[in-house]
């Protein structure tokens, strides 16, 4: 998208659900965008006004299920989730997620509790280490199912 403009000062999502990325090729900060208007980058929880790539979240009406693991390569303690979790530490007494297996649905992993901080979009599939979903850290606060696709 950098060939078209150098900064993104506002966004309007007319339908569906999108993930916008700070860098080309789906890299850098990630932002979940639902239908609506975002008059400035702070409205989409942006850290700056750079949007270099984006992808649509495919429509999905099925079940949601994912397993999170304490260590890389699906090792250590694990938990299976089917619902949103606003505070991983409060609910499961851990914030460490080093690998994940998204079995069903699309999910957003958040850096801090209550869906704040950096966001990481997880599609169905295996993630053997946290760097595979774009994170430099294995410490997270919350995760949420991507359900609002209107």
C-alpha positions as protocol buffer text, in pm:
chain_id: "A"
residue {
  index: 1
  type: UNK
  ca { x: 0 y: 0 z: 0 }
}
residue {
  index: 2
  type: UNK
  ca { x: 299 y: 235 z: 39 }
}
residue {
  index: 3
  type: UNK
  ca { x: 293 y: 299 z: -336 }
}
residue {
  index: 4
  type: UNK
  ca { x: -46 y: 470 z: -291 }
}
residue {
  index: 5
  type: UNK
  ca { x: 9 y: 685 z: 19 }
}
residue {
  index: 6
  type: UNK
  ca { x: 272 y: 744 z: 287 }
}
residue {
  index: 7
  type: UNK
  ca { x: 41 y: 783 z: 589 }
}
residue {
  index: 8
  type: UNK
  ca { x: -305 y: 669 z: 689 }
}
residue {
  index: 9
  type: UNK
  ca { x: -498 y: 937 z: 876 }
}
residue {
  index: 10
  type: UNK
  ca { x: -841 y: 772 z: 875 }
}
residue {
  index: 11
  type: UNK
  ca { x: -1013 y: 448 z: 777 }
}
residue {
  index: 12
  type: UNK
  ca { x: -1370 y: 355 z: 693 }
}
residue {
  index: 13
  type: UNK
  ca { x: -1461 y: -13 z: 696 }
}
residue {
  index: 14
  type: UNK
  ca { x: -1777 y: -56 z: 492 }
}
residue {
  index: 15
  type: UNK
  ca { x: -1823 y: -428 z: 547 }
}
residue {
  index: 16
  type: UNK
  ca { x: -1653 y: -727 z: 696 }
}
residue {
  index: 17
  type: UNK
  ca { x: -1362 y: -742 z: 931 }
}
residue {
  index: 18
  type: UNK
  ca { x: -1002 y: -656 z: 840 }
}
residue {
  index: 19
  type: UNK
  ca { x: -655 y: -675 z: 991 }
}
residue {
  index: 20
  type: UNK
  ca { x: -431 y: -379 z: 905 }
}
residue {
  index: 21
  type: UNK
  ca { x: -53 y: -408 z: 940 }
}
residue {
  index: 22
  type: UNK
  ca { x: 209 y: -142 z: 1004 }
}
residue {
  index: 23
  type: UNK
  ca { x: 459 y: -297 z: 759 }
}
residue {
  index: 24
  type: UNK
  ca { x: 440 y: -457 z: 414 }
}
residue {
  index: 25
  type: UNK
  ca { x: 380 y: -832 z: 384 }
}
residue {
  index: 26
  type: UNK
  ca { x: 164 y: -845 z: 698 }
}
residue {
  index: 27
  type: UNK
  ca { x: 437 y: -740 z: 940 }
}
residue {
  index: 28
  type: UNK
  ca { x: 471 y: -503 z: 1235 }
}
residue {
  index: 29
  type: UNK
  ca { x: 188 y: -382 z: 1455 }
}
residue {
  index: 30
  type: UNK
  ca { x: -150 y: -538 z: 1378 }
}
residue {
  index: 31
  type: UNK
  ca { x: -493 y: -376 z: 1414 }
}
residue {
  index: 32
  type: UNK
  ca { x: -834 y: -542 z: 1403 }
}
residue {
  index: 33
  type: UNK
  ca { x: -1085 y: -325 z: 1218 }
}
residue {
  index: 34
  type: UNK
  ca { x: -1460 y: -393 z: 1228 }
}
residue {
  index: 35
  type: UNK
  ca { x: -1730 y: -214 z: 1029 }
}
residue {
  index: 36
  type: UNK
  ca { x: -1728 y: 155 z: 1114 }
}
residue {
  index: 37
  type: UNK
  ca { x: -1528 y: 475 z: 1092 }
}
residue {
  index: 38
  type: UNK
  ca { x: -1186 y: 541 z: 1241 }
}
residue {
  index: 39
  type: UNK
  ca { x: -1114 y: 918 z: 1212 }
}
residue {
  index: 40
  type: UNK
  ca { x: -754 y: 889 z: 1337 }
}
residue {
  index: 41
  type: UNK
  ca { x: -502 y: 617 z: 1418 }
}
residue {
  index: 42
  type: UNK
  ca { x: -573 y: 630 z: 1792 }
}
residue {
  index: 43
  type: UNK
  ca { x: -932 y: 514 z: 1722 }
}
residue {
  index: 44
  type: UNK
  ca { x: -803 y: 183 z: 1585 }
}
residue {
  index: 45
  type: UNK
  ca { x: -558 y: 153 z: 1879 }
}
residue {
  index: 46
  type: UNK
  ca { x: -274 y: 249 z: 1648 }
}
residue {
  index: 47
  type: UNK
  ca { x: 76 y: 329 z: 1766 }
}
residue {
  index: 48
  type: UNK
  ca { x: 132 y: 549 z: 1458 }
}
residue {
  index: 49
  type: UNK
  ca { x: -28 y: 641 z: 1124 }
}
residue {
  index: 50
  type: UNK
  ca { x: 153 y: 378 z: 915 }
}
residue {
  index: 51
  type: UNK
  ca { x: -56 y: 113 z: 741 }
}
residue {
  index: 52
  type: UNK
  ca { x: 138 y: -78 z: 474 }
}
residue {
  index: 53
  type: UNK
  ca { x: -70 y: -395 z: 422 }
}
residue {
  index: 54
  type: UNK
  ca { x: -407 y: -539 z: 516 }
}
residue {
  index: 55
  type: UNK
  ca { x: -610 y: -856 z: 481 }
}
residue {
  index: 56
  type: UNK
  ca { x: -976 y: -940 z: 509 }
}
residue {
  index: 57
  type: UNK
  ca { x: -1081 y: -1188 z: 775 }
}
residue {
  index: 58
  type: UNK
  ca { x: -1283 y: -1452 z: 589 }
}
residue {
  index: 59
  type: UNK
  ca { x: -1646 y: -1494 z: 697 }
}
residue {
  index: 60
  type: UNK
  ca { x: -1675 y: -1764 z: 962 }
}
residue {
  index: 61
  type: UNK
  ca { x: -1985 y: -1900 z: 1138 }
}
residue {
  index: 62
  type: UNK
  ca { x: -1848 y: -2213 z: 1304 }
}
residue {
  index: 63
  type: UNK
  ca { x: -1711 y: -2306 z: 1643 }
}
residue {
  index: 64
  type: UNK
  ca { x: -1406 y: -2149 z: 1809 }
}
residue {
  index: 65
  type: UNK
  ca { x: -1136 y: -2359 z: 1966 }
}
residue {
  index: 66
  type: UNK
  ca { x: -766 y: -2311 z: 2029 }
}
residue {
  index: 67
  type: UNK
  ca { x: -499 y: -2464 z: 2250 }
}
residue {
  index: 68
  type: UNK
  ca { x: -230 y: -2245 z: 2403 }
}
residue {
  index: 69
  type: UNK
  ca { x: 98 y: -2381 z: 2535 }
}
residue {
  index: 70
  type: UNK
  ca { x: 340 y: -2251 z: 2795 }
}
residue {
  index: 71
  type: UNK
  ca { x: 651 y: -2341 z: 2589 }
}
residue {
  index: 72
  type: UNK
  ca { x: 755 y: -2355 z: 2224 }
}
residue {
  index: 73
  type: UNK
  ca { x: 677 y: -2659 z: 2009 }
}
residue {
  index: 74
  type: UNK
  ca { x: 355 y: -2733 z: 2201 }
}
residue {
  index: 75
  type: UNK
  ca { x: 540 y: -2820 z: 2523 }
}
residue {
  index: 76
  type: UNK
  ca { x: 462 y: -2750 z: 2888 }
}
residue {
  index: 77
  type: UNK
  ca { x: 123 y: -2683 z: 3038 }
}
residue {
  index: 78
  type: UNK
  ca { x: -158 y: -2625 z: 2792 }
}
residue {
  index: 79
  type: UNK
  ca { x: -509 y: -2489 z: 2799 }
}
residue {
  index: 80
  type: UNK
  ca { x: -795 y: -2523 z: 2555 }
}
residue {
  index: 81
  type: UNK
  ca { x: -1014 y: -2218 z: 2494 }
}
residue {
  index: 82
  type: UNK
  ca { x: -1352 y: -2185 z: 2326 }
}
residue {
  index: 83
  type: UNK
  ca { x: -1453 y: -1843 z: 2464 }
}
residue {
  index: 84
  type: UNK
  ca { x: -1301 y: -1497 z: 2499 }
}
residue {
  index: 85
  type: UNK
  ca { x: -1064 y: -1447 z: 2791 }
}
residue {
  index: 86
  type: UNK
  ca { x: -1027 y: -1084 z: 2912 }
}
residue {
  index: 87
  type: UNK
  ca { x: -754 y: -1172 z: 3166 }
}
residue {
  index: 88
  type: UNK
  ca { x: -536 y: -1478 z: 3108 }
}
residue {
  index: 89
  type: UNK
  ca { x: -355 y: -1445 z: 3441 }
}
residue {
  index: 90
  type: UNK
  ca { x: -673 y: -1418 z: 3646 }
}
residue {
  index: 91
  type: UNK
  ca { x: -839 y: -1712 z: 3474 }
}
residue {
  index: 92
  type: UNK
  ca { x: -547 y: -1949 z: 3417 }
}
residue {
  index: 93
  type: UNK
  ca { x: -272 y: -1811 z: 3647 }
}
residue {
  index: 94
  type: UNK
  ca { x: -34 y: -1762 z: 3355 }
}
residue {
  index: 95
  type: UNK
  ca { x: 51 y: -1502 z: 3094 }
}
residue {
  index: 96
  type: UNK
  ca { x: 307 y: -1713 z: 2909 }
}
residue {
  index: 97
  type: UNK
  ca { x: 203 y: -1839 z: 2567 }
}
residue {
  index: 98
  type: UNK
  ca { x: 493 y: -1962 z: 2357 }
}
residue {
  index: 99
  type: UNK
  ca { x: 301 y: -2175 z: 2106 }
}
residue {
  index: 100
  type: UNK
  ca { x: -58 y: -2223 z: 1995 }
}
residue {
  index: 101
  type: UNK
  ca { x: -273 y: -2449 z: 1784 }
}
residue {
  index: 102
  type: UNK
  ca { x: -579 y: -2270 z: 1644 }
}
residue {
  index: 103
  type: UNK
  ca { x: -818 y: -2555 z: 1576 }
}
residue {
  index: 104
  type: UNK
  ca { x: -1129 y: -2356 z: 1480 }
}
residue {
  index: 105
  type: UNK
  ca { x: -1207 y: -1991 z: 1412 }
}
residue {
  index: 106
  type: UNK
  ca { x: -1006 y: -1669 z: 1406 }
}
residue {
  index: 107
  type: UNK
  ca { x: -861 y: -1514 z: 1723 }
}
residue {
  index: 108
  type: UNK
  ca { x: -689 y: -1194 z: 1840 }
}
residue {
  index: 109
  type: UNK
  ca { x: -425 y: -1224 z: 2109 }
}
residue {
  index: 110
  type: UNK
  ca { x: -363 y: -904 z: 2308 }
}
residue {
  index: 111
  type: UNK
  ca { x: -54 y: -791 z: 2494 }
}
residue {
  index: 112
  type: UNK
  ca { x: -245 y: -674 z: 2804 }
}
residue {
  index: 113
  type: UNK
  ca { x: -563 y: -773 z: 2991 }
}
residue {
  index: 114
  type: UNK
  ca { x: -901 y: -641 z: 2872 }
}
residue {
  index: 115
  type: UNK
  ca { x: -798 y: -649 z: 2505 }
}
residue {
  index: 116
  type: UNK
  ca { x: -543 y: -368 z: 2525 }
}
residue {
  index: 117
  type: UNK
  ca { x: -196 y: -322 z: 2382 }
}
residue {
  index: 118
  type: UNK
  ca { x: -46 y: -486 z: 2076 }
}
residue {
  index: 119
  type: UNK
  ca { x: -272 y: -722 z: 1885 }
}
residue {
  index: 120
  type: UNK
  ca { x: -187 y: -1048 z: 1708 }
}
residue {
  index: 121
  type: UNK
  ca { x: -419 y: -1210 z: 1454 }
}
residue {
  index: 122
  type: UNK
  ca { x: -425 y: -1591 z: 1464 }
}
residue {
  index: 123
  type: UNK
  ca { x: -577 y: -1790 z: 1179 }
}
residue {
  index: 124
  type: UNK
  ca { x: -642 y: -2165 z: 1200 }
}
residue {
  index: 125
  type: UNK
  ca { x: -313 y: -2353 z: 1209 }
}
residue {
  index: 126
  type: UNK
  ca { x: -11 y: -2436 z: 1420 }
}
residue {
  index: 127
  type: UNK
  ca { x: 220 y: -2173 z: 1565 }
}
residue {
  index: 128
  type: UNK
  ca { x: 527 y: -2345 z: 1712 }
}
residue {
  index: 129
  type: UNK
  ca { x: 672 y: -2026 z: 1863 }
}
residue {
  index: 130
  type: UNK
  ca { x: 538 y: -1680 z: 1942 }
}
residue {
  index: 131
  type: UNK
  ca { x: 751 y: -1521 z: 1669 }
}
residue {
  index: 132
  type: UNK
  ca { x: 535 y: -1703 z: 1409 }
}
residue {
  index: 133
  type: UNK
  ca { x: 242 y: -1473 z: 1493 }
}
residue {
  index: 134
  type: UNK
  ca { x: 468 y: -1168 z: 1502 }
}
residue {
  index: 135
  type: UNK
  ca { x: 549 y: -1127 z: 1870 }
}
residue {
  index: 136
  type: UNK
  ca { x: 891 y: -1074 z: 2024 }
}
residue {
  index: 137
  type: UNK
  ca { x: 756 y: -1176 z: 2366 }
}
residue {
  index: 138
  type: UNK
  ca { x: 567 y: -1475 z: 2504 }
}
residue {
  index: 139
  type: UNK
  ca { x: 377 y: -1269 z: 2764 }
}
residue {
  index: 140
  type: UNK
  ca { x: 12 y: -1186 z: 2689 }
}
residue {
  index: 141
  type: UNK
  ca { x: -288 y: -1057 z: 2878 }
}
residue {
  index: 142
  type: UNK
  ca { x: -604 y: -1154 z: 2691 }
}
residue {
  index: 143
  type: UNK
  ca { x: -748 y: -1316 z: 2384 }
}
residue {
  index: 144
  type: UNK
  ca { x: -1071 y: -1279 z: 2195 }
}
residue {
  index: 145
  type: UNK
  ca { x: -1258 y: -1459 z: 1917 }
}
residue {
  index: 146
  type: UNK
  ca { x: -1309 y: -1262 z: 1596 }
}
residue {
  index: 147
  type: UNK
  ca { x: -1687 y: -1284 z: 1569 }
}
residue {
  index: 148
  type: UNK
  ca { x: -1823 y: -950 z: 1443 }
}
residue {
  index: 149
  type: UNK
  ca { x: -1808 y: -982 z: 1066 }
}
residue {
  index: 150
  type: UNK
  ca { x: -2106 y: -761 z: 972 }
}
